[in-house]
Amino acid sequence: MHIPDEFLSKGVALSMDLVSGAILVFSIKVIRRQFDRAKMLFAASIAALIFALQMLNFPIAEGTSGHFMGSALAAILFGPAAAMIVLTVVLVIQCFVFGDGGVLALGANIFNMGVIGVFAGYYTYNWLKRLFTGMSGLLFNVFISSWISLILASGSCAVMLGISGTGPTLSVVMSMVSIHMVIGVGEGIIALVIIGLIYRFTPVLTDEKVPICMQPVIKPCSVIYVLALAVALFLSPYACPFLDGLERVAEDHGFLYLAEGKGILYVIIPDYVFPGIKSKSIATSLAGFTGTIITAVFFFLSVCILTFGQFKGDK
């Protein structure tokens, strides 16, 4: 769902840059009241895991694939403000290091995945947990909120394409939503597996009286880092090569050609393949490993800098 610059009009792209930038500034102020440095390390591990999992496309139909988005997962764990920052960091690394998504379209991608996806997942989950409790309820809530999060983010993406005149709005919306309803099943399964893993170390996740971001969830941090690196190193080379959901819709509606052969003029690791290595599998593994490390480090350092190193509990 990473929109290239060529799919959006400049007016839509710049408007989304301003809107996402304003929301990001507000989010940075919020996390200073909620997080200490230990929590930021945990959030960095989730950012790294989301990056790694987004490399792992899975097939949903002949010629079409999908990948994990992670907006609902981040929102459930940390709340919407921190989740937006998590997704923003992932998208910034993907854009400038790997050439995935346009520079002008970065604000639009942040809005779709870091705002619409995050808020949809967060509020759906919090509504559902009033109805379904316990471990089974937790996993069900995570699955449904992740599924809905992806669908609404895809719908937002389609509306932007329609407003830009890239394709017929109603037709593109219907195509995007229908494809991502299927991709959303994978999104939900991956999210509930990760939450289930975290629950093994932090069973208080089901305590409705305490927000998850305020709970002692540091213990699984190292496990998440190891999982992220394992996905990047060992699974990313086996990602499905089919067109992703947005690319499939673009091809079906005749505007995929707009982005063919185009992109950022210079990126460090183009198309998630480490340059100078003959073996594509090894080059992909190294690209994933590098991106995972960069995402975690960049998340922690950038948040520390943007918040002037001031977090909850600092003197």
C-alpha positions as CSV (number, residue, x, y, z in Angstrom):
1,M,0.0,0.0,0.0
2,H,3.0,2.3,-0.4
3,I,1.9,4.9,-2.9
4,P,4.5,6.2,-5.4
5,D,4.6,9.9,-6.2
6,E,3.3,9.3,-9.7
7,F,-0.1,8.0,-8.4
8,L,-1.0,11.2,-6.6
9,S,-1.6,14.8,-7.8
10,K,0.8,17.3,-6.2
11,G,-2.1,19.0,-4.5
12,V,-3.2,15.8,-2.7
13,A,0.4,14.8,-1.9
14,L,1.3,18.2,-0.4
15,S,-1.9,18.4,1.5
16,M,-1.3,15.0,3.1
17,D,2.3,16.0,3.9
18,L,0.9,19.0,5.9
19,V,-1.8,17.0,7.7
20,S,0.4,14.1,8.6
21,G,3.2,16.5,9.8
22,A,0.8,18.4,12.1
23,I,-0.5,15.1,13.6
24,L,3.1,13.9,14.0
25,V,4.0,17.0,16.0
26,F,1.1,16.5,18.3
27,S,2.0,12.8,18.7
28,I,5.5,13.6,19.8
29,K,4.2,15.8,22.6
30,V,1.9,13.1,23.8
31,I,4.5,10.3,24.1
32,R,6.6,12.5,26.4
33,R,3.9,12.0,29.0
34,Q,3.4,8.3,28.4
35,F,6.8,6.7,27.8
36,D,10.1,6.2,29.6
37,R,13.3,5.1,27.8
38,A,12.6,1.4,28.5
39,K,9.2,1.6,26.9
40,M,10.9,3.4,23.9
41,L,13.2,0.4,23.5
42,F,10.2,-1.9,23.4
43,A,8.5,0.3,20.8
44,A,11.7,0.3,18.7
45,S,11.6,-3.5,18.7
46,I,8.1,-3.4,17.4
47,A,9.0,-0.9,14.7
48,A,11.9,-3.2,13.6
49,L,9.5,-6.2,13.6
50,I,6.9,-4.3,11.5
51,F,9.6,-3.4,9.0
52,A,10.8,-7.0,8.7
53,L,7.3,-8.4,8.3
54,Q,6.4,-5.8,5.7
55,M,9.2,-7.4,3.5
56,L,7.4,-10.7,3.7
57,N,4.7,-10.6,1.0
58,F,2.3,-13.6,1.1
59,P,0.1,-14.8,-1.9
60,I,-3.6,-14.2,-1.7
61,A,-4.5,-15.1,-5.3
62,E,-2.8,-15.9,-8.6
63,G,-0.6,-12.9,-9.4
64,T,-1.5,-11.0,-6.2
65,S,0.1,-10.8,-2.8
66,G,-0.2,-8.8,0.4
67,H,2.0,-7.9,3.4
68,F,1.6,-7.0,7.0
69,M,0.9,-3.4,7.9
70,G,1.1,-3.5,11.7
71,S,-0.9,-0.3,12.4
72,A,-3.4,-2.0,14.7
73,L,-0.6,-4.0,16.5
74,A,1.3,-0.9,17.3
75,A,-1.8,1.0,18.4
76,I,-3.0,-1.8,20.7
77,L,0.4,-2.0,22.3
78,F,1.3,1.7,22.7
79,G,-1.8,3.8,21.9
80,P,-2.4,5.9,18.8
81,A,0.3,8.7,19.3
82,A,3.2,6.3,19.7
83,A,1.9,4.0,17.0
84,M,1.8,6.8,14.5
85,I,5.5,7.5,15.2
86,V,6.3,3.8,14.9
87,L,4.7,3.6,11.4
88,T,6.2,6.9,10.4
89,V,9.7,5.7,11.2
90,V,9.1,2.5,9.2
91,L,7.8,4.4,6.2
92,V,10.6,6.9,6.3
93,I,13.2,4.1,6.3
94,Q,11.4,2.3,3.5
95,C,11.2,5.5,1.4
96,F,14.7,6.9,1.7
97,V,16.8,3.8,2.2
98,F,14.9,1.3,0.0
99,G,12.9,3.5,-2.5
100,D,9.6,2.0,-1.4
101,G,6.9,4.7,-1.7
102,G,7.3,8.3,-3.0
103,V,8.9,11.2,-1.2
104,L,6.1,13.6,-1.9
105,A,3.6,10.8,-1.2
106,L,5.2,10.1,2.2
107,G,2.6,12.1,4.0
108,A,-0.2,10.3,2.3
109,N,1.4,6.9,3.2
110,I,1.8,8.0,6.8
111,F,-1.8,9.2,6.9
112,N,-3.2,5.9,5.5
113,M,-1.1,3.6,7.6
114,G,-0.1,5.7,10.5
115,V,-3.3,7.7,11.1
116,I,-6.3,5.9,9.5
117,G,-4.9,2.4,10.1
118,V,-3.8,3.3,13.7
119,F,-6.9,5.0,14.8
120,A,-9.2,2.4,13.2
121,G,-7.3,-0.4,14.9
122,Y,-7.1,1.3,18.3
123,Y,-10.8,2.3,18.6
124,T,-12.1,-1.0,17.2
125,Y,-9.9,-2.9,19.7
126,N,-11.0,-0.8,22.6
127,W,-14.7,-1.2,21.7
128,L,-14.4,-5.0,21.2
129,K,-12.6,-5.6,24.5
130,R,-15.7,-4.4,26.3
131,L,-17.6,-7.3,24.7
132,F,-15.0,-10.1,24.6
133,T,-12.6,-10.8,27.5
134,G,-10.0,-13.3,28.5
135,M,-7.2,-14.8,26.3
136,S,-9.6,-15.9,23.6
137,G,-11.3,-12.5,23.6
138,L,-7.9,-10.8,23.4
139,L,-6.9,-12.7,20.3
140,F,-10.3,-12.3,18.7
141,N,-10.2,-8.5,19.3
142,V,-6.7,-8.2,17.9
143,F,-7.6,-10.2,14.8
144,I,-10.8,-8.1,14.0
145,S,-9.2,-4.7,14.8
146,S,-6.2,-5.6,12.6
147,W,-8.5,-6.7,9.7
148,I,-10.6,-3.5,9.9
149,S,-7.6,-1.4,10.2
150,L,-6.1,-2.6,6.9
151,I,-9.4,-2.3,5.1
152,L,-10.0,1.3,6.1
153,A,-6.4,2.2,5.3
154,S,-6.8,0.8,1.9
155,G,-10.1,2.6,1.4
156,S,-8.4,5.9,2.3
157,C,-5.6,5.2,-0.2
158,A,-8.2,4.5,-2.9
159,V,-10.0,7.8,-2.2
160,M,-6.7,9.7,-2.6
161,L,-6.1,8.0,-5.9
162,G,-9.6,9.0,-7.0
163,I,-9.3,12.6,-5.9
164,S,-6.0,12.8,-7.8
165,G,-7.7,11.6,-11.0
166,T,-5.5,8.5,-11.2
167,G,-8.5,6.2,-11.5
168,P,-12.3,6.2,-11.1
169,T,-12.9,6.7,-7.4
170,L,-15.8,4.2,-6.8
171,S,-14.2,1.5,-8.9
172,V,-10.8,1.9,-7.3
173,V,-12.3,1.9,-3.8
174,M,-14.2,-1.3,-4.4
175,S,-11.2,-3.0,-5.9
176,M,-8.8,-1.9,-3.1
177,V,-11.2,-2.8,-0.3
178,S,-12.1,-6.2,-1.8
179,I,-8.5,-7.2,-2.2
180,H,-7.5,-5.9,1.2
181,M,-10.4,-7.8,2.9
182,V,-8.5,-10.9,1.9
183,I,-5.0,-9.5,2.8
184,G,-6.6,-8.5,6.2
185,V,-7.0,-12.1,7.2
186,G,-3.2,-12.5,7.0
187,E,-2.8,-9.2,8.8
188,G,-5.0,-10.4,11.7
189,I,-3.3,-13.8,12.0
190,I,0.1,-12.3,12.2
191,A,-1.0,-9.6,14.7
192,L,-2.6,-12.2,17.1
193,V,0.4,-14.4,16.9
194,I,2.7,-11.6,17.9
195,I,0.3,-10.5,20.7
196,G,0.1,-14.1,21.9
197,L,3.9,-14.3,22.0
198,I,4.0,-11.1,24.1
199,Y,1.2,-12.4,26.3
200,R,3.4,-15.3,27.3
201,F,5.8,-12.9,28.9
202,T,3.3,-10.3,30.0
203,P,-0.1,-11.8,30.9
204,V,-1.3,-8.5,32.4
205,L,-2.1,-7.4,28.8
206,T,-5.6,-8.4,29.6
207,D,-5.9,-6.0,32.5
208,E,-8.4,-3.5,31.1
209,K,-7.7,-1.0,34.0
210,V,-4.1,-0.3,32.9
211,P,-3.2,0.9,29.4
212,I,-0.8,-1.5,27.8
213,C,1.8,1.2,27.2
214,M,1.9,1.7,31.0
215,Q,2.4,-1.9,31.8
216,P,5.7,-3.7,32.4
217,V,6.1,-5.1,28.8
218,I,9.9,-4.9,28.6
219,K,10.7,-8.6,29.2
220,P,9.6,-9.7,25.7
221,C,11.7,-6.9,24.1
222,S,14.7,-9.1,23.3
223,V,12.5,-11.8,21.9
224,I,10.9,-9.3,19.5
225,Y,14.3,-8.1,18.3
226,V,15.4,-11.7,17.7
227,L,12.1,-12.5,15.9
228,A,12.5,-9.4,13.7
229,L,16.1,-10.3,12.7
230,A,15.1,-13.9,12.0
231,V,12.3,-12.8,9.7
232,A,14.6,-10.4,7.9
233,L,17.5,-12.8,7.5
234,F,15.8,-16.2,6.9
235,L,12.3,-15.5,5.6
236,S,12.5,-12.3,3.5
237,P,14.2,-14.0,0.5
238,Y,11.1,-16.2,0.2
239,A,8.7,-13.3,-0.1
240,C,6.0,-13.8,-2.8
241,P,7.1,-11.9,-6.0
242,F,3.5,-11.2,-7.1
243,L,2.1,-7.7,-7.4
244,D,0.9,-6.4,-4.0
245,G,-2.7,-5.2,-3.5
246,L,-2.1,-1.6,-4.7
247,E,-0.1,-2.7,-7.7
248,R,-2.7,-5.2,-8.6
249,V,-5.4,-2.5,-8.6
250,A,-3.2,-0.2,-10.5
251,E,-2.6,-2.8,-13.2
252,D,-6.3,-3.7,-13.4
253,H,-7.3,0.0,-13.8
254,G,-4.5,0.8,-16.2
255,F,-2.3,3.2,-14.2
256,L,0.5,1.0,-13.0
257,Y,2.6,2.2,-15.9
258,L,2.8,5.7,-14.3
259,A,5.3,4.4,-11.8
260,E,7.2,1.9,-13.9
261,G,10.9,2.7,-14.1
262,K,10.5,5.7,-11.8
263,G,11.2,6.4,-8.2
264,I,13.7,8.2,-6.0
265,L,16.8,9.1,-8.0
266,Y,19.1,7.6,-5.4
267,V,18.5,5.1,-2.7
268,I,21.0,3.2,-0.6
269,I,19.5,-0.3,-1.0
270,P,17.1,-0.2,-4.0
271,D,14.2,-2.7,-4.0
272,Y,15.4,-4.4,-0.8
273,V,18.4,-6.0,-2.6
274,F,21.8,-5.2,-1.1
275,P,24.0,-3.9,-4.0
276,G,27.1,-5.6,-5.1
277,I,26.1,-9.2,-4.1
278,K,25.4,-11.7,-6.9
279,S,23.1,-14.0,-4.9
280,K,19.7,-12.4,-4.7
281,S,18.7,-14.4,-1.6
282,I,21.8,-13.3,0.3
283,A,21.4,-9.7,-1.0
284,T,17.7,-9.7,0.2
285,S,18.7,-11.1,3.6
286,L,21.4,-8.5,4.1
287,A,19.0,-5.8,3.0
288,G,16.4,-7.0,5.5
289,F,18.9,-7.3,8.3
290,T,20.3,-3.8,7.7
291,G,16.8,-2.3,7.4
292,T,15.7,-3.9,10.6
293,I,18.7,-2.6,12.6
294,I,18.4,0.9,11.0
295,T,14.7,1.1,11.9
296,A,15.2,0.2,15.5
297,V,18.2,2.6,16.0
298,F,16.6,5.4,14.0
299,F,13.3,5.1,15.9
300,F,15.0,5.4,19.3
301,L,17.4,8.1,18.4
302,S,14.9,10.2,16.4
303,V,12.3,10.1,19.2
304,C,14.9,11.0,21.8
305,I,16.0,14.0,19.7
306,L,12.5,15.2,18.8
307,T,11.4,15.0,22.4
308,F,14.7,16.6,23.6
309,G,15.3,13.4,25.6
310,Q,12.5,14.1,28.0
311,F,10.2,11.2,29.0
312,K,7.9,10.3,31.7
313,G,9.8,10.1,35.0
314,D,12.7,12.3,33.9
315,K,13.7,15.0,36.3
